[in-house]
Amino acid sequence: MVNRSSTPRTDLPYLRRRVKPPLPAAQPEATANPAAVAPAAAAAPAAPQPAGLVLGRNAPPSAANPRAAKLAARREAARNEDHEVGLLFPAPGIADVFELNLRERVLRLTALESAVGTMVVSGSTAMAWESTRRVVGGADAAGHTAGSPVKTSGNRPLVGYDGTAALVSLRHVRELRRAIFINRSSGTMGVQLFSGATVALPPVAGGIQLVLLVHRIGNVLELRAEPVPEAWEDLQIWQEFDFTMTHQAPAGAYGR
């Protein structure tokens, strides 16, 4: 029979109720003094970085990824070129000018026109070029050459003659610093782009000949008509515009 009396028995020790130990006193709240919480805040772990590929434009390139570093360098160069072009004075485009002459002496191509296809200069009798590495060379329509050629990654000349037409490979325009084209014939010298846009330079008149100076500024090409005396020879014109031919070492020197 179960004893349901409310009075606990004291004669049996193992039936006594266990007394739980008292709970610890509550800790006081953190002080409002900022100096007291500063060490704890400084010791807080940093936020985890997202894993995987980071596609942000401002993400720093990884030293272990040369392709990312190369792309970042190209973006930085493009920003510098845009800034350089933004500092230029306004100039007409090739669609605004029919002829470069003593009155209309300059035009500027757009970034797209300066980088697509091939620029064809017809009617020139001689030319010279200079790369961004300061490699200078020259040629005439008869096939004579001077200085050093500039080859692109496809092993083609950056600037060169194809028959009587002078060609500038705009796909590799960032390797070009400037080029000059001379016309000693009685015909007109013309420039044509991949888009079909053209501009002409008149022949010799009144003892003055106009040479075409193509100069790259940032990511655009600027075309200028520069007057020189008709009596000047090609070499004198190159020297006047500081085209000093560079010379390669003989091929046998590399085989030692």
C-alpha positions as CSV (number, residue, x, y, z in Angstrom):
1,M,0.0,0.0,0.0
2,V,1.4,3.4,-1.0
3,N,1.8,6.0,1.7
4,R,0.5,9.2,0.3
5,S,1.0,11.3,3.4
6,S,2.5,14.8,2.8
7,T,5.0,14.4,5.7
8,P,8.3,13.0,4.3
9,R,9.9,10.2,6.2
10,T,13.2,10.9,8.0
11,D,14.1,7.4,9.0
12,L,15.1,6.4,5.5
13,P,18.0,8.6,4.3
14,Y,17.9,7.5,0.7
15,L,14.3,8.7,0.4
16,R,15.2,12.3,1.3
17,R,14.8,14.9,-1.5
18,R,18.0,16.1,-3.1
19,V,18.6,19.8,-2.8
20,K,19.9,21.4,-6.1
21,P,22.9,23.7,-5.8
22,P,22.1,27.4,-6.0
23,L,22.3,29.1,-9.5
24,P,25.3,31.4,-10.0
25,A,24.7,35.1,-9.7
26,A,23.8,36.9,-12.9
27,Q,26.7,38.7,-14.5
28,P,26.4,42.5,-14.8
29,E,25.8,43.9,-18.2
30,A,28.7,45.2,-20.3
31,T,29.8,48.6,-19.3
32,A,29.1,51.5,-21.6
33,N,32.7,52.6,-21.5
34,P,34.0,52.3,-25.2
35,A,37.5,51.6,-24.1
36,A,36.3,48.5,-22.3
37,V,34.7,47.0,-25.5
38,A,37.4,48.0,-27.9
39,P,39.6,44.9,-27.3
40,A,36.7,42.6,-27.8
41,A,35.7,44.3,-31.0
42,A,39.3,44.2,-32.3
43,A,39.4,40.5,-31.6
44,A,36.2,39.8,-33.6
45,P,36.9,37.5,-36.6
46,A,36.9,39.0,-40.1
47,A,34.0,38.5,-42.4
48,P,34.4,35.4,-44.6
49,Q,35.4,36.2,-48.2
50,P,33.2,34.8,-51.0
51,A,34.7,31.7,-52.5
52,G,34.9,31.1,-56.3
53,L,35.5,33.4,-59.2
54,V,35.1,37.2,-58.5
55,L,33.7,39.0,-61.5
56,G,33.8,42.5,-60.1
57,R,35.7,45.1,-62.2
58,N,37.4,46.5,-59.1
59,A,38.5,43.1,-57.7
60,P,42.3,43.1,-57.2
61,P,44.0,40.6,-59.5
62,S,45.5,37.5,-58.0
63,A,49.2,37.1,-58.3
64,A,48.7,33.4,-59.0
65,N,46.5,34.2,-62.0
66,P,48.5,35.8,-64.8
67,R,45.5,36.1,-67.1
68,A,43.6,38.2,-64.5
69,A,46.6,40.4,-64.0
70,K,46.9,40.9,-67.8
71,L,43.2,41.8,-68.0
72,A,43.6,44.3,-65.1
73,A,46.6,45.9,-66.9
74,R,44.6,46.3,-70.1
75,R,41.7,47.9,-68.2
76,E,44.1,50.3,-66.6
77,A,45.8,51.1,-69.9
78,A,42.3,51.7,-71.5
79,R,41.4,54.1,-68.7
80,N,44.6,56.0,-69.2
81,E,44.0,56.2,-73.0
82,D,40.5,57.5,-72.5
83,H,41.8,60.2,-70.2
84,E,44.5,61.1,-72.7
85,V,41.9,61.4,-75.5
86,G,39.6,63.5,-73.3
87,L,42.3,66.1,-73.0
88,L,42.5,66.7,-76.8
89,F,41.1,69.7,-78.5
90,P,38.0,69.1,-80.7
91,A,38.7,67.9,-84.2
92,P,36.5,66.9,-87.2
93,G,36.0,63.3,-88.1
94,I,36.7,61.6,-91.4
95,A,33.0,61.9,-92.3
96,D,33.2,65.7,-91.9
97,V,36.3,66.3,-94.1
98,F,36.4,65.7,-97.8
99,E,40.1,66.8,-98.2
100,L,43.0,67.5,-96.0
101,N,44.7,70.6,-97.2
102,L,46.3,73.9,-96.0
103,R,42.9,75.0,-94.6
104,E,41.6,71.7,-93.2
105,R,44.8,70.2,-91.9
106,V,43.6,67.7,-89.3
107,L,41.0,65.0,-88.6
108,R,40.6,62.5,-85.9
109,L,39.3,58.9,-86.1
110,T,37.1,57.3,-83.5
111,A,38.3,54.5,-81.3
112,L,36.4,52.0,-83.4
113,E,37.7,53.4,-86.8
114,S,41.2,53.3,-85.4
115,A,41.1,49.7,-84.4
116,V,39.1,47.8,-87.1
117,G,40.4,46.4,-90.4
118,T,43.2,48.0,-92.4
119,M,43.8,51.6,-93.3
120,V,44.8,51.9,-97.0
121,V,46.9,54.8,-98.2
122,S,46.9,55.0,-102.0
123,G,49.0,57.3,-104.2
124,S,52.0,57.5,-101.8
125,T,55.5,57.1,-103.2
126,A,57.3,56.5,-99.9
127,M,56.6,56.1,-96.2
128,A,58.2,55.7,-92.8
129,W,56.9,54.2,-89.5
130,E,57.8,54.2,-85.8
131,S,56.5,51.6,-83.3
132,T,55.9,52.1,-79.6
133,R,59.2,50.4,-79.0
134,R,60.9,53.2,-81.1
135,V,61.7,50.8,-84.0
136,V,61.8,53.0,-87.1
137,G,61.8,51.9,-90.8
138,G,60.9,53.2,-94.2
139,A,60.0,52.0,-97.7
140,D,59.0,53.3,-101.1
141,A,56.6,52.0,-103.7
142,A,59.5,50.7,-105.8
143,G,60.4,48.1,-103.1
144,H,63.4,49.8,-101.5
145,T,63.5,49.6,-97.7
146,A,65.5,51.3,-94.9
147,G,65.7,50.8,-91.1
148,S,63.8,47.9,-89.5
149,P,60.4,46.4,-90.2
150,V,57.8,45.9,-87.4
151,K,56.2,42.5,-87.4
152,T,52.8,41.8,-85.7
153,S,51.9,38.7,-83.8
154,G,50.7,37.2,-87.1
155,N,54.2,37.8,-88.6
156,R,52.8,40.4,-90.9
157,P,54.2,44.0,-91.3
158,L,52.5,46.6,-89.1
159,V,53.0,49.1,-91.9
160,G,54.1,48.1,-95.4
161,Y,53.4,48.2,-99.1
162,D,51.1,45.8,-101.0
163,G,51.9,46.7,-104.5
164,T,51.5,50.4,-104.8
165,A,49.1,50.7,-101.8
166,A,50.4,51.3,-98.3
167,L,48.7,49.3,-95.6
168,V,48.4,49.9,-91.8
169,S,47.2,47.0,-89.8
170,L,44.7,48.6,-87.4
171,R,44.1,45.4,-85.5
172,H,47.6,46.0,-83.9
173,V,47.3,49.8,-83.8
174,R,48.5,49.9,-80.2
175,E,52.0,48.8,-81.5
176,L,52.1,51.9,-83.8
177,R,53.3,55.2,-82.6
178,R,53.2,57.2,-85.9
179,A,53.7,56.9,-89.6
180,I,54.3,59.4,-92.4
181,F,53.4,59.1,-96.1
182,I,54.9,61.1,-99.0
183,N,53.4,61.7,-102.4
184,R,55.7,62.9,-105.2
185,S,53.3,62.0,-108.1
186,S,50.9,64.3,-109.9
187,G,47.9,62.4,-108.6
188,T,46.0,62.6,-105.3
189,M,46.9,60.7,-102.2
190,G,43.9,59.0,-100.5
191,V,43.1,57.3,-97.3
192,Q,40.3,54.6,-97.0
193,L,39.1,52.8,-93.9
194,F,37.3,49.4,-93.5
195,S,34.0,51.2,-93.3
196,G,34.5,52.8,-96.7
197,A,35.1,56.3,-95.4
198,T,37.7,58.2,-97.4
199,V,39.7,61.4,-97.3
200,A,42.1,62.9,-100.0
201,L,45.3,64.9,-100.0
202,P,46.0,67.1,-103.1
203,P,49.2,66.7,-105.1
204,V,52.1,69.1,-105.3
205,A,51.1,72.7,-106.0
206,G,53.0,76.0,-105.8
207,G,56.2,74.4,-104.8
208,I,54.6,72.8,-101.7
209,Q,53.9,69.1,-101.2
210,L,51.6,67.8,-98.4
211,V,52.7,64.7,-96.5
212,L,50.3,62.7,-94.4
213,L,51.3,62.3,-90.8
214,V,49.3,59.5,-88.9
215,H,49.8,59.8,-85.1
216,R,48.3,57.6,-82.4
217,I,47.1,59.4,-79.3
218,G,45.6,57.1,-76.7
219,N,43.3,54.8,-78.6
220,V,42.6,57.0,-81.6
221,L,44.5,58.0,-84.7
222,E,44.9,61.6,-85.8
223,L,45.6,62.4,-89.5
224,R,47.5,65.6,-90.4
225,A,48.4,67.2,-93.6
226,E,51.9,68.8,-93.2
227,P,53.3,71.1,-95.9
228,V,57.0,70.7,-96.8
229,P,59.0,72.2,-99.8
230,E,58.6,70.2,-103.0
231,A,62.4,70.1,-103.4
232,W,62.9,68.0,-100.2
233,E,64.0,64.4,-100.7
234,D,62.5,61.6,-98.7
235,L,65.5,61.4,-96.4
236,Q,65.2,65.1,-95.6
237,I,61.5,64.8,-94.9
238,W,62.1,61.8,-92.5
239,Q,64.8,63.8,-90.7
240,E,62.6,66.8,-90.4
241,F,59.9,64.7,-88.6
242,D,62.6,62.9,-86.6
243,F,62.3,59.5,-88.2
244,T,65.8,58.2,-87.5
245,M,66.1,54.7,-89.0
246,T,67.1,51.9,-86.6
247,H,69.3,49.0,-87.7
248,Q,69.2,45.3,-86.9
249,A,72.3,43.3,-86.1
250,P,73.3,40.8,-88.9
251,A,71.5,37.5,-88.7
252,G,74.8,35.6,-88.2
253,A,75.4,37.4,-84.9
254,Y,72.6,35.4,-83.3
255,G,74.0,32.0,-84.3
256,R,77.2,32.1,-82.3
